Amino acid sequence: MLKTIKYNDQYLAKTLFKRTLLFILVLMTVLFLPWYWSIIQLLYHQWQVGTISQVNWFMVCLPLMISLGVVGYFVWFLSWLYRVYTLDHDNILSRYMRSIEIRQLISMLVVSKGFFDTDSDDAGEYLAYFPKLKVKFLFKTGQIILQEPVDGHKYMERFAKGEFDNTLEIALLADRQTTEFSKNKMLSTFAFEPIKFRRQLTELVPKKGLIQISKGIDWKYDTFYNGLISGNVGTGKSYTMFAIIGQLLRVTKNVHIIDPKRSDLASLKYVDELANNVYSTQSEINRAVINYYQYMMKRAEAMEEKKSQGKIGTYKDFGFEPAFLVFDEFGAYREMNERLAYDDPEKTNFDTAMSNLNEIAMLGRELGFYIIIGMQRPDAGSLPMAVRNQLNMRINMGVPTPEIEKMVFQDNEKQLRPLSSHLKGWGFIQMGTGQVRSFFAPEVPKDFRLHDYMRENIALRERKTA
């Protein structure tokens, strides 16, 4: 249910605190009323007989001391509940306290950023306009939905441009996921607990034209063709690639893997089913790219022949499977080949492979030939612009430097912040020209064995096609 944000909500926590203490004090007074009445009767009797000086004042004040003690305890308890308990627990009570905090924060932001109007008359100043903001909490998924007014008032344009959303993202340490417009309102969805969107690696299930990455974030490779995965050592780049490759192997047998550094991906050549599809030496890699291109051009000829009969469509319409070239450590590949002498035969193969790669990036979508490039630093010196401009799914693991951010997320206006100080495997992703979103890569189990994982996915594909 959507809750309306009010001007007075900026004092919501204090109001709740005061009202709770007042309720406790009234409750204790009601409970101790018989005791108070007996004390009053005792004092009246002692006064009548003239023995008021013999009254045990400790017992007279005891109920009041207990009441004040209980109230004092609740002062501490409510503060602890709000500042400590809520952060460490996830239940009805902690969720309610968090909703109080977020509603208060939204109201404070409206006031501090001047999204409201006041006026005055003979009675003094009064609130003339406060935007019709409403919020809905989805604690199971770690999201909030904010309804903002696009109703013709003077602040409409600032809401529509996302000015308030950008401020809320920073204040909540949240991630704006979607923005939708309807009559007189705008609905923005924020993830304030991105960890809840994390999938388990062993539970990933690819669907037709779709690779799962995080809950609510899927790679639709026929729409956002080609991918870039960047990130420094230790940020989880390799595990993200494992999650994608494993699913690709359930989709098609046409998965070709390149690892010039002969690291984890290169070890997949020891998986019997992948032995002929993994390349790590200089000559192997150049030949693999050239062969991939030639394979694509053969399909282009086959499709052209079918189209000559009047048929139209992409590779799927003609019954072809997609093909993927996963190219890890692309920067290292460029560097090792550019050191070659000009008269070295392998230099010619490299130049041919790079030219072919440009064409694959530009022509592969309709033919069903895709590339996924992994590298630490996707600058123009390592990644040709002709290729980089065709990479429509872009991932950076960890927080990118300002320079890397411009390379990966060229038009991003969002402030990218760390998602965790102790967990690895998080980063940022952009599909096409959509919003840059934070995400946690699929969680890898402690007993994870790379080769077994790939074999299992291959077996699943073979059983499905048998």
N, C-alpha and C positions, 0 to 999 in steps of 0.2 A: 504494500500500500504506500502511495506517495504521501509524504508528510510536508506540509507547507512550512517554509522558512519565514520567520517573522523578525521584525526589527529587534524585539526584546530577546530573541534567541542568543544574541551575543553574550547574554548573562545567564545562559541556561544552566551551566554547571553550578554557579553560585546560587541561583534560585532553587535548584534541586537540593543543594546542600542545606540552605537555610530552612526550607520547608520540611525536610526530613528531620532536622534537629528540633524544629518546633513541634512536629508530630510526636517525636519521642518524649519531649518534655510534657506535652499534654497527656500522652498515654501514661507516663509515670505518675503524673498528678492524679489522674483518674484511678489508677490502680492503688495508689497510696491514700486515697480519699478516706477510707475507714480509719486508717492509722492517724491521719491528720485530725479527723473528727474526735477520736479518742484522746489525742494530745490536747486538743482545745478543751474538751470536757475536764481533763485532769487539771489543766492550768486554771480553769474557772473554779474548780473545787478547792484547789490549794489557795487560791486568792481569797475565797470565802472564809476559809478556816484560818487564814493568816499564816500559812506555812509556805508561801511562795518562794522563800529563800532556800528551802530544802529541795527544790525541784532539781532533778538530774538533767541538766541542760544538754548533755551529750545525747541522751535518749530522745530528748525533744527535737534536737537538730538532725538526728540520724536519718529520717526519711528524706529530708532535704539534701543531706550529704550524698545519700545513695542516688537520688535523682540527678544531682549535678555530676556524680561520678559516671553514671550511665551515659549522660549526655556527652561528657568528656571522652568516654570510650568511643562513642559513635563519631565524634569529631575525628579521632585518629583513624577509626575503621573506614569511614567514608573516603578519607584522604588516601589511605592505603589501597582501598578498592579501586579508586580512580587512577592512581598513579602506578601501582604495582600489579595488582591482581589482573586487571584488564589486559595488560601486556603479555601475561604468561598463560592465559587460559582462553578457551573458546567454548563458551556456553551461553545460555540465555542471558544471564546476568552480565557477563563481560561484553556481549554484543550490545545490550541495551546501553551500557556505559559508553561504548565506542560511538554508538549512534548519537548520544548526547554531545560528545566531544566534536563529532563531525558537523552536526547541525549548528553548533555554536561557532565553529570555525567558519562555516559558509556565511553565516550572518555577519560575523566580524569582517570578513573579506568584502562583503557588499558595502558595509559602512566605510571601511578604511579606503576602499578604491573609489568611493563616491558614486556608487550606482543607485543613489536614492536622492530625494528632494525634500527639503523642509520649507515651511512658510511661516508666517507670523500674523497674528491679529492682536486685538486689544488684550486677549487673555495670555498672550505670549507666543512662543515658537511651538510649532506642531509638525508632525510628519505628514507631508503632502503626498509623497509617492514612495512606495517600496516595491521592488519588482516581485512578480508572482513566481517565485522560485519554489520548486518542489523536489524532494529527494526520496529515493527508494533504496533500501539496503538489501543486498544479496550476499549475506555473509557466507553462505555455503560455497560460493564461487569467488569470494573476496572482491566483490564489485559494488559500486554504487551507480545509480542512474540519476542524473540531474536534469530536471526539466527547467528550461530557461525561456523567458518570454521573448517572442519575436512578434510583438503586437502593436507596433506603431509608435510606442513611446520613444523618447529621445535617446534612450540607452540601447535601443534595439540593435543598431549597427555594431556597437561594441560587443554585445553578446554574440551576434551572428559571426563576427570575425574571429571569435574564439578568445577574445582578450580575457574574459573572466575564467574560461577553461584553463588557459595557460597559467594564470595565477593559482588556480586551485590545484593543478598538477604539482606545482612547486610546494605549496603549503601542505598538501596531503602526502607528499612523496609518492604520488600515484601515477598511473600511466593511462592517458586518454586512449581508448581503443576505437570507439566509433562515434560519429556525430550524424544524426538524422534530423531532417526538417519535416515538419507537418504544419498544418494551419495554426498560425499564431504561437507556435512553440518550437523549441529545438531540444532534442534529447541527446545528451552526451553520456557515454558509458565510460567509467573509470575503473581500473583495477588497482585497488589499494593493497592487495596482497598477491602479487604475481606468482608467488610460490604455489598457490592453490591451483594454478593452471598447468603445473608441471605434469607431464605424462611419464609413465614407466617405460623404459626401453623395450622390455619384453612384451608389452601390451600394445605396441604400435601396429596398426592395421591399415595398409594402404587401400584406397578405394579407386574407382575408375577416374584416372586423371588427377589424383589427389594424394599427396604424401603428408602424413601427420607430423607436426612439429611440437606444438603445444596446444592445450585445449583452447579452441577458438582461433587457432592460427594453423592453417594448412597451406601447403604449397600446391597450387593448381598449375602444374607445369605447362599445360597447354595454353594457359592464359598469361601467366608470368614466366615465360620461357627463359631458360638459362639462369644460373645462380652463381653468387659470389659469397664465399665464407671467409672472412678475415678475422684475425685475432692473434695476439702474442702467445708465446709458449705458456702453457699452464692455464689458459682461460677456458679450455673445453672445446676447442675447434675440432680436434680429431674425433672426439666422442659425438659431436654433432654430425660429423660426416658419417660415422659408423651408423647412426640412427637412420640417416637418409639412404645410404647404400643398402642397408639391410632391407628396407622397404622396396627399393628399386629392384632388388633381386627377386622379390615376390611378384613384381609386375612383368618383368621381361628378362630374358637371358642375355640381351644385348646391353650389358653393363661393362664398360671398359675402364680400368682403374690405373692411374699413373701416379707414381711416387718417386721422384728423382732422388730424394734423400734416403731412400731405402729404409723407411721407418715402418710404422704399424701397418699401413695400407700395403706396402710392398710385400709384407709377410703373407698376404692373402694368396700369393702364387703357390703357397703350400697347401691350399685348399684344392683338392683334385678338380672340383667342378669349375674353379676359377683359374686354373694353372695357365691357360692360354689367353686370359683376359687381363693379366696384371703385368705392368711394364715399369722397369726401374732404371735400366741403363740408358745412356744417351742415345745410342742407335735404336734401341727398342722403342723409346718414346717417340722419336721422330717418325719412325716407320708406323707406329700405332696411330698417330694423328693423320698421317697420309692415308693409311688404310681406312680409317673412319670416314674421311672425306670421300674417298672413292666409293665406299659402301653407300654413302648418302647420295652420290651422283647416280649410282645404279638405280636406287629407288626413284630418283627424280625422273630417270628415263622410263621406268616402269609406269609411274604415275602419268607421265606425259602421254604414253601410249594409250592408257585407259581414258584420259581426258580427250584424246582425239576422237573418241566415240561419242562425245557429248556429255560425259559425266563430269561433275564438279565436286570439289571438297578437299579436305586435308587427308593426311595419311590414314586417319582412323576410318574415314569413309570408304577407303579402299582395302580395309582389312589388315593393315600393317601394324606391327608393334612399335612402340617408341624405343629409341636407343639413347644411351647416356654415356658421356665421356666425363669421368670424374678425374679432375686434374689437380692433385694436391701439390703444394709447394711450387707453384708456378714461377715465382720469383727466382728460386734456385735453378729451375730449368733454364730460364732466360740467361741467367748469369753464367752457367757452365757452358752454354753454347756460344755466347758472345765472346768468350775467351779463345775460341778456336781460330786458327789461321785462316785467311781468306781462301787459300788453295786447298784446304782440308775438305775432302768429299763430304764429310759429315756436316760441314757448314752449309753446303748446298741443300742437304736434306732438311736442315733446320729452317732455312729460309723458305723452303717449300711448305714445311709443316706450319709455319707461322702464317703464311699466306692462306693456306687451307683452313686454318683455325678462324681467321677473319670471315671467310665465306660460310663456314659452319654456323658461326654466331649469327650471321645475317639471314641465311637461307634456311636454317634447320627447323624453324618452327613449323612451317607447313608440311615439311617432310618427316617430322617426328624425330629429329636428331638434336639432342640437347647437350650442353656442356655445363659442368659445375666446377668452378675454379676455387681452390683454397690457397690462401697465401697470407703472409703476415702484413705486408704493406702494399696495397694495390695502387701504387702511384703510376703515373704515365710512363716512367722509365721501365717499369716491370710489366705492366699490363697495357697493351695497346688500346687507345681510345675506341677504335672500331669494335673491339671485343667488349670493353667495359660498358659502352653505351647499350649493349644488347643483353646485359645481365639484369634481369627484371626482378629477381628475388635477391635481396642483399642482406647479409647477416654480418654483424661484427660482434664477436664474443668479448665481453668486458666493456669497460668504458673507453671509447676511442679518444685519442688526442684530438684537439681541434683540427689538425691537419688531416688526420685519417678520417675524421667525421665528414669533412668536405669531399673527400674522395669517395666515400661509401654512400653517404646520405647527403647528396648535393644541396637539396632545397629544404633541409630540416630546420625548423624553427623551435623545436622542443629542446629543453635542457635535459641532457642525458646524465643520469645520476647512478651511482652504484646501487645494485639491488640487494647485495649482501656483503658483509665483511668477512664471513667465514665459510660460505658455500661457494662452490665453483659451478661452472656450467651455465652462466647467465649472460645475456647480452641483449642486442637490439636487432630488430628485423623490419624490413620494409618491402612490401609487395608493390611493384610498379611505382606509381606516383602517390600511393596511399600514405597514411600516417606511419611514422616510425614508432614501433611498439616495443616495449621491453618484454622479455620472455625468459623462462628457464628451459634450457635444453632437456630432452628426456633424461630421466635419472637412470644411471647405470647401476645394476646390482653389484654387491661386493664380490660375488663369485663369478663375475662376467668373464667369459672366454670368447674372444673375438671370432676365432675360426668356427667354433661350435655355433655361434649366433648366425653366422653367414650360412653355414650348412643347413641349419634349421629353416631359414627363410627360402633357400633354394628348394629344399624338400617340399615345403608348403606349396610353392609354385608348381612343381612337377606333379604333385598329387592333384592339384586343381586342374591342370591341363591334360591329365591322363584320361 
